[in-house]
Amino acid sequence: MRLKILALLASVVLISACAQDQDISSGSSGTGTVSSTTGSSSGSGTSAGVGSSALKPGSKEEFIAEVGDRVFFGYDKSDLTPSAQSTLDGQAVWLQKYPSVRVTVEGHCDERGTREYNLALGERRASSVKDYLVARGIDGGRISTISYGKERPTALGNNKGAWMQNRRGVTVVD
């Protein structure tokens, strides 16, 4: 009996670990800030109790709360996942609503790789986001890009969870 319980428990742990690795390797999108210890993103990017109706129209805070400011990339990738495209579709609609708003798209990488390689990869990620927004009707003159490579991690740590959070493109309202 004890052996069966241990075998069942081991199976559950193994299946959970496999599912977790799959989630980490696929890109996703999110909003607001990301916790550096738990690997989860906040749901709204706002403080508890503050609704989006209290936010100034066209502000950075409204942008984060209503559409999200970041998308995530797979390891050594700069192509946009369907989840990232969905977030960027929302960003494009928001930017069309506020035609005077300018943004900067930041490209970020995890800590692996050389500084030079990560700066180039971060630039490709920022360009992917910009190109997608331009294809959705946003004037390219309103969008600037910058690569920070691995220089500005949002999550500290040498593990898959931290790496996943740091492989991102962040659209910042200027």
MONORPE-V215696 format. One record per residue. N is the residue number from 1. PHI is phi in whole degrees, 0 to 359 (999 if undefined). NEAR is the number of other ideal C-beta (glycine too) atoms within 8 Angstrom. D_CENTER is the distance of its C-alpha to the mean C-alpha in whole Angstrom. Layout:
n=N phi=PHI near=NEAR d_center=D_CENTER
n=N phi=PHI near=NEAR d_center=D_CENTER
This chain:
n=1 phi=999 near=4 d_center=46
n=2 phi=299 near=5 d_center=44
n=3 phi=295 near=6 d_center=43
n=4 phi=296 near=7 d_center=42
n=5 phi=295 near=8 d_center=39
n=6 phi=296 near=8 d_center=38
n=7 phi=296 near=8 d_center=37
n=8 phi=296 near=8 d_center=36
n=9 phi=298 near=8 d_center=34
n=10 phi=297 near=8 d_center=33
n=11 phi=296 near=8 d_center=32
n=12 phi=297 near=8 d_center=29
n=13 phi=297 near=8 d_center=28
n=14 phi=297 near=8 d_center=27
n=15 phi=296 near=8 d_center=26
n=16 phi=297 near=8 d_center=23
n=17 phi=296 near=8 d_center=22
n=18 phi=295 near=8 d_center=22
n=19 phi=295 near=8 d_center=20
n=20 phi=294 near=8 d_center=18
n=21 phi=299 near=9 d_center=17
n=22 phi=295 near=8 d_center=17
n=23 phi=296 near=8 d_center=14
n=24 phi=291 near=10 d_center=12
n=25 phi=283 near=7 d_center=13
n=26 phi=272 near=8 d_center=12
n=27 phi=286 near=13 d_center=8
n=28 phi=214 near=9 d_center=7
n=29 phi=231 near=13 d_center=5
n=30 phi=199 near=10 d_center=5
n=31 phi=230 near=14 d_center=7
n=32 phi=63 near=14 d_center=9
n=33 phi=272 near=7 d_center=10
n=34 phi=240 near=13 d_center=9
n=35 phi=292 near=10 d_center=12
n=36 phi=272 near=9 d_center=13
n=37 phi=247 near=5 d_center=16
n=38 phi=257 near=4 d_center=15
n=39 phi=82 near=10 d_center=12
n=40 phi=249 near=6 d_center=11
n=41 phi=254 near=10 d_center=9
n=42 phi=290 near=10 d_center=12
n=43 phi=286 near=6 d_center=13
n=44 phi=229 near=8 d_center=13
n=45 phi=78 near=12 d_center=13
n=46 phi=242 near=12 d_center=16
n=47 phi=288 near=4 d_center=19
n=48 phi=300 near=4 d_center=21
n=49 phi=89 near=4 d_center=24
n=50 phi=258 near=7 d_center=22
n=51 phi=272 near=7 d_center=22
n=52 phi=293 near=9 d_center=21
n=53 phi=290 near=4 d_center=24
n=54 phi=274 near=5 d_center=25
n=55 phi=272 near=12 d_center=22
n=56 phi=291 near=6 d_center=23
n=57 phi=302 near=6 d_center=23
n=58 phi=81 near=7 d_center=21
n=59 phi=272 near=9 d_center=19
n=60 phi=302 near=7 d_center=16
n=61 phi=296 near=10 d_center=16
n=62 phi=295 near=12 d_center=17
n=63 phi=303 near=14 d_center=14
n=64 phi=297 near=13 d_center=12
n=65 phi=291 near=12 d_center=14
n=66 phi=272 near=8 d_center=15
n=67 phi=234 near=11 d_center=12
n=68 phi=90 near=13 d_center=9
n=69 phi=251 near=11 d_center=7
n=70 phi=219 near=13 d_center=4
n=71 phi=231 near=15 d_center=3
n=72 phi=244 near=13 d_center=4
n=73 phi=239 near=14 d_center=7
n=74 phi=286 near=10 d_center=10
n=75 phi=301 near=7 d_center=13
n=76 phi=58 near=5 d_center=14
n=77 phi=239 near=8 d_center=13
n=78 phi=230 near=8 d_center=12
n=79 phi=275 near=7 d_center=13
n=80 phi=272 near=11 d_center=11
n=81 phi=281 near=14 d_center=11
n=82 phi=303 near=5 d_center=13
n=83 phi=295 near=10 d_center=10
n=84 phi=296 near=15 d_center=8
n=85 phi=298 near=10 d_center=11
n=86 phi=297 near=9 d_center=12
n=87 phi=297 near=14 d_center=9
n=88 phi=291 near=14 d_center=11
n=89 phi=299 near=9 d_center=14
n=90 phi=296 near=11 d_center=14
n=91 phi=297 near=13 d_center=13
n=92 phi=297 near=13 d_center=16
n=93 phi=298 near=9 d_center=18
n=94 phi=297 near=11 d_center=17
n=95 phi=294 near=13 d_center=18
n=96 phi=292 near=9 d_center=21
n=97 phi=290 near=6 d_center=22
n=98 phi=236 near=9 d_center=22
n=99 phi=293 near=6 d_center=24
n=100 phi=269 near=5 d_center=24
n=101 phi=282 near=11 d_center=21
n=102 phi=252 near=9 d_center=19
n=103 phi=227 near=12 d_center=16
n=104 phi=240 near=11 d_center=15
n=105 phi=261 near=16 d_center=12
n=106 phi=263 near=15 d_center=11
n=107 phi=255 near=18 d_center=10
n=108 phi=232 near=17 d_center=9
n=109 phi=226 near=14 d_center=11
n=110 phi=278 near=12 d_center=12
n=111 phi=285 near=10 d_center=16
n=112 phi=283 near=6 d_center=18
n=113 phi=95 near=10 d_center=19
n=114 phi=284 near=5 d_center=21
n=115 phi=301 near=8 d_center=20
n=116 phi=297 near=6 d_center=22
n=117 phi=298 near=8 d_center=20
n=118 phi=291 near=12 d_center=16
n=119 phi=296 near=11 d_center=17
n=120 phi=293 near=9 d_center=18
n=121 phi=295 near=15 d_center=15
n=122 phi=298 near=15 d_center=13
n=123 phi=293 near=11 d_center=15
n=124 phi=297 near=10 d_center=15
n=125 phi=294 near=17 d_center=11
n=126 phi=297 near=15 d_center=11
n=127 phi=294 near=11 d_center=15
n=128 phi=299 near=12 d_center=13
n=129 phi=295 near=16 d_center=11
n=130 phi=300 near=12 d_center=14
n=131 phi=302 near=8 d_center=16
n=132 phi=294 near=12 d_center=15
n=133 phi=295 near=15 d_center=15
n=134 phi=296 near=11 d_center=19
n=135 phi=296 near=6 d_center=20
n=136 phi=266 near=9 d_center=19
n=137 phi=99 near=6 d_center=22
n=138 phi=273 near=11 d_center=20
n=139 phi=299 near=6 d_center=22
n=140 phi=300 near=7 d_center=21
n=141 phi=291 near=4 d_center=23
n=142 phi=272 near=9 d_center=21
n=143 phi=239 near=14 d_center=18
n=144 phi=250 near=7 d_center=18
n=145 phi=234 near=13 d_center=15
n=146 phi=210 near=9 d_center=15
n=147 phi=251 near=14 d_center=14
n=148 phi=254 near=11 d_center=14
n=149 phi=54 near=12 d_center=14
n=150 phi=259 near=13 d_center=14
n=151 phi=284 near=5 d_center=16
n=152 phi=230 near=6 d_center=14
n=153 phi=291 near=10 d_center=12
n=154 phi=269 near=10 d_center=10
n=155 phi=233 near=13 d_center=12
n=156 phi=268 near=5 d_center=15
n=157 phi=140 near=7 d_center=17
n=158 phi=248 near=4 d_center=18
n=159 phi=210 near=6 d_center=17
n=160 phi=300 near=7 d_center=15
n=161 phi=298 near=10 d_center=13
n=162 phi=292 near=16 d_center=12
n=163 phi=300 near=13 d_center=11
n=164 phi=299 near=11 d_center=9
n=165 phi=290 near=14 d_center=7
n=166 phi=275 near=14 d_center=8
n=167 phi=274 near=15 d_center=7
n=168 phi=212 near=12 d_center=4
n=169 phi=239 near=15 d_center=6
n=170 phi=240 near=9 d_center=7
n=171 phi=265 near=14 d_center=9
n=172 phi=250 near=10 d_center=12
n=173 phi=287 near=9 d_center=15
n=174 phi=284 near=6 d_center=18
